[in-house]
Amino acid sequence: MERTAREVGVPSPLVRRVFEEMIQFAVTRQSAALQVGSTRAVRVAYQGVDYAYSFLAAQKYLTGQGVTGVLTGHRSFRDAVEALISGAADIAVLPIENTTAGSINQVYDLLREEDLHIVGEETWRVDHCLAGPADVPLAQVHRVLSHPQGLEQCSAVLQSLPNCTPVTYFDTAEALNAVAEAGDPTQAAIGSPEAAAAFGLVVLRHHIANQEENHTRFVVLSRTPAPVDLRVPAKTILILVTRHEEGALLRCLEVLSGTGLSMTKLESRPRPGRPWEYMFFLDFEGNVADGVTAAALDELKMTALYVKVLGTYPAKATKAEPQLGVLPDGVEAGVEPGVGAVPVVDSKPAPKGRSKHYKLVDRAHRAEDTIVRVGNHLIGGDGFTVMAGPCSVESQEQIEATAGS
């Protein structure tokens, strides 16, 4: 595919991104087809205005679910949540973390304070641009407006601009709109290219984020939980308060690892009114409707002081495949001088010079057996599992017959 792209003059990264978006969209629609829901227009609350990143992510989520929606922007995260609690909205779409700037603490606090349920998630690849009312040299830009997260994610470019003052705004799209209305060529704003085009601004520079891969994860909140079909890959998020004693957090995490549930995130937040004590927001791959997950949660509630399940939802943001580093010239990927193509797996320390790329299969890196959960079965450890099936996909009928047997 990439070779064909190069032959016709299309950048390979663009082709990969389009292909990934198509596959993700197809998987989302298939997962949505397994869920039971209303077909009426959904009222959506979000923070910001039209063409803000939350607005774009909400549109993407609705499209993936195959439903229409009425989107209403609010000035703050709390205002969006209040609209949901009051019944003015059916769901709220809020950002919870960014791969560059980290977690959105205000949203975590709202999840702790309010009785809400996470029923979905969405990801958006953030493509920050710097836009202004006229095409001027960057040296003439003296003020740059954006949401604090946008300013933080583009700090390197801002520091490179002489005599430039960052100005915080409650929303990226509204910052672009304010620059458009002012018409001052010495002012610019950071936001999405879609918003810049909508407000008639000139993009002065594309792709200005500190990191090229800049993604924001959004959570979809509802007043009531939504069951997730067991055939759909799901994640569960909960609040965990441990006992204030040695090894308390480790014992809680061992409950998950002992049942083969893979943790995807652990976030600590201070406990209100309890200085130097912390609560934890924990994400793991699992469905509360599954027996193994339910049993793990019951055990976790006995181990911890407090457990609040915030929701189970179809998973979209998953761990990326590990990427190998750049190898010296003349060395094949996965093979280093003195090391065979097939790594030796034993309990001895890794000899000097062994490639670090073998960490996932090296006893020196992880002495314990790896346990993988498939449905209600644990593969690995002391158990013995037999798996059989066709060696290749030959037809739809073949795979359906295999799955039904």
N, C-alpha and C positions, 0 to 999 in steps of 0.2 A: 504494500500500500504506500509506504513512504517512498519507495523507488519511483512508483508511478507519479507521486506528487512532485518529486524533484524534476521528473522529465517534463511536466507541464508548467513548471515554475511556481508551484504552490509550496510555501514553507512547511516542512515536516511537523513542527510543533503545532501549527494551526490544524493540520489534518488530524493529528492525535487528539487534540482538544475537541474537535467536532465529533470524532468517532466516540470518544469517551462520553460526551454529552448525550449522544444518540443512544448508546447502550444503557446509560443511567436512566434516561427517560423511559426506555422500553421496560426496564426492570421495575421502575416506579409504577407504571401503568399496570403491569402484571400483578404487582403486590396490591394495588388499589382495587383491582378486580376481585380479589379474594375477601376484601373487607365489605361489611354491610354498612351502608350509610345513606343519608338523605341525598336526593338529587336536586333539591331546591338551591337557590343562590345562597351562598354562605356569606355572612357579614363578618368582615375581617378588620380587626384593630391592629395598628402598627404605629411605631414611633417615626415621625417625620412627615414629609409631604410626598406628592407624586414624584416618582423617579428616584426617590431615596433608595438606598440599598435594601432596606427592609421592605419597601414597596415592591421592588423587583423580585426579591426572594419570595414574597407572598404570592405574587403572580405565578412564579415558577411552581410553587407548591400546589396551587389550585389546578394549574394545567396538568401536573403529574397525577392529581387525583381525579381528573376528568370532570371537574365541577366548575361552575361559574361563581363569581363572588362580587360583593360590593365592598370596596376597600376604603377605610376611613383612617386618615392620619391623625396622630395626636402629638402634642408637644413633648411629652416625656414618656418613659417606660411605664411609670406609675399611672399616668393618665390612660394609657392603652389597657393596662390591667384593670383599672377601675371601670372602663367601658365594658370589659368582659364580665366582671363581677356583677355589674348592674343589669346585665342582660341586653345592653345595647349592641353587643357583638357576640357572635357565636364562638369565634376563636381569636386569639391574639398571636401574632408572629413577632418574636423578639430575638435579637442576637444574643448569644450566650458566650461565644468565644471566637477569637481570631488567631490565625496561625502566626501573625506577626506581633500583635499587641497583647495577646493573651486573653484572659477571662474578662467578661463584663460583670463586674462585682455587683452593680445595681440590680441586675437581673437575678443573680443568685440570691440576693437579699429578699427580693420579691417572692421568689420560690419558697424561701423559708417562712416568710411572714403570712402568705396567703394560702388558702385551701384551694389550690389549682392542680390540674393534672396535665402532664406532658403527653400529647397524643401523636406527635409527629416531629420530624426534624427536616431541615432543608439546608443545603449548602449553596454558597454563591462565591464564585471566583471574582475577587475584588480587583478591578482594573482601574486604579486611580489615575486621573489625569489632572493637569493644571490648566484651567481655562479662564479666559478673560473676555471683555467686550471688544477688544481689538487685537490684531496681530502685532505685538510689540516685542522688542528684545526683553529677555528675562531680567536684565539688569534694571529695567525701568519699573519692575513690579516691586512695590514697597509694602503692601499688605496682602496677606493670604488668609482667606477665611475657610474654615471647615470645622466639622465635629472634632472634639478632642482626639478620638480614635484615629480619624483621618490624618490629623497633624502628626500624631505619634508614628503612624505607619509610614509616613513620608518625610521623616525628620532629616534624613540625609540630604535630600534635595533642598529642603528649606534652609539648612545650614550652609549650603553652597551658594545661596542667593545673597548678594551684597545688599545691606540696608533693608532687609526684609523682616517684617514683624508678623508672626503668626497671630491670628485672631480666632478665638474659639466661637463656634456657632452651634446651636442645638441640633443641627442636621446638615448633612453634606449637600443635599439637593436644595435646601432653603438657602444655604450659603451661596450656591451658584445663582439662584434666583435673585438674591440681594445684589450680587455683583452685576448681574444683567440690568437690574433696575437702576443702579447707580450710574452705570455707563462710564465709570472712571477707569481709564486704561492702566492706572497705577495699581489697581486692585485686581486680584484674581482669587479663584477658589479651587479647592480640591474636591473632586467628586467623580461620579461615573460619566463616561462618554455619552451615555444615553441621556442623562440629565442635562449635560452641557448642550447637546444638540437640541433638546426640547426648549431650552431657554435662549437659543440663538447665540450662544457663545462660541468663541474661537478656541480650539484646543491648542495651547502653547507648547505642551509636552505630554506625550503619552507615557504610560507605564512608569510612574514615578515612585512606586512603593519601594521600601527598603529591600524587600524580598520579592523575587519574581513570582514565586508561588505564594500568593496571598489569598487565603480563603477565610470566609466567615461562616460559622455554623449558627443556624437559627433554630429555636425550638417553637413548636406550635402548642399553645396552651388552650385548655378547655375547662369548663366548670365541672365536667363529669369525665371519668375515664372511658377509654375506648378499647375494647378487646382486640387483640391482634391474632389473626389466624396463625396456628402453629406451623404452617408451611412457609410463613414469611419470616426471614431473618429479623430478629428484634433485639432491641437493647432496653435495659431498665436502668433508671436513675433513682437514687435514694439519698436521703440525708442520714448520716450516721454520727452518733455521739458516743465516744468510747469512755470507759472508766479512766480516771486520772491515775494510772498506775503503769508500771513497767510492762511492756509487751502487750498492752491492751489492743492497740491498732493491729499489731501482727496477728493476734488471735482471731480478730474479725476477718482479716484478709485470708487467713488460712481456711476459713469456712468456704470462701468462694473457690480458692485453688483446689481444695480437697474434693469439690464436686465437679471440677472441670470447667467452671464458668470463667471466662476470660474478662478481666477488668480492662476497660478502655480509657478510663480517666479517674484521677483522684485529686480533688481540689479541697484545700483547707480554707476555712473562714473563721474569724474570731467568734466565740460564743457571746452573745449580748449579755452584759451584766456580770460576766465571769472573766476577769482579766487573765490573760496568758493561758486560757483554755480554748480549745478549738473544736469545731464540728467539721465534718467531711462530707463533701458531695461526691458520690461514687457512681460511675457508670460501668455497666458490665453487659456482656452479650448474653441475653437470656430473656425468657418470656414468663411472666408470673403465672400464666395459665399452664405452664409445663410443670410436671410433678417434681422434677429435680430442682428447678428454680424455686418452687414453692417451699420445698423442704429446706433448701439452703437459707431462704429468708426466715423461716421459723427458727432455725438454729442461730442465725445472726441476731434475731431479736432477743434470744436468751443470752448471747455473748456480750452484746453492747448495752449501753444504758438506754439508748433511744434510737429507733429506726423509723423513718417516714418514707414510704415509697411515693415518689413523685409521678411515676408513670412508666408504662411499657409502651413502646412505639416502634414502628417499622424502621429499621436501621438504614441510613443512607451514608453517613460519614463513617467510613471504615478505615482501618489501618492500611497504609500504602505498602506496596511490596518493597522490601529492602533493596537499596541501590548500591552497587559496587562502586568503589572509588576508582580514580584514574590509575591504571597500572603502568609501570615503566615500559618503554619500547621493547618489543621482542618478547613480552610475557603475555601469554594467552589469558583471557578472562577466566577466573576460577582456578588457575594453575600458577604456582610460583616455583622458582627454581628449588629443587630438592624436595618438592612435595608432589605426590602423584595426583592425577586427575580425580581420583576417588579418595576422599579424606579418611584417615584412620580414626575410628571411634573407640576410645578406651577411657579408662579412669585415671590415666597418668597425666601430669601437667603437660600442656602443649609445648613441644620442643621449640627452641629458639629458631625463628625464621619461618614458622608456620603461618600461613596466611590467616589474617583476622577474619576473612570472609567465611571461615568454617565455624564461626561461633555457634550457629544454630544447631550443629550436629556434633559438637565437640564436648566430651565429658569434662574437659578442663574448664569449660565455661559454665556448664550446668550439669552437675553430677546426677541430679534426680531424673527419673523417667518422665518424659512428656506424656500428659494425659489429654486426649482430645475427646470432647463430648459430641456425639452425633445422636440427636433425639434423646432417648432415655438410656443410651448405651455409652459407656466409657471405654475408649480404645487406648490401651497402654497400661503401664503399671503391672500389677500382679495378674491381671485377667488375661484370658486368651480369646482372641476374636478371629473368626474366619469370614472373609469377604470374597464374594464371587460375582461375576457379571460378564457381559460382553466386552471384548477387547477394544471395540470401536463402535461408534454410532453409525448404524447402517440405515435405519428408518425410524420414523416416529412410532410405528406399531411395535417395533422391537423394544424401544425404551419404555413405552407404556406397559408392555407385557412384563418387562423386567421389574419395573417399579411396583406392579401389582402382585408380584409373586413373593 
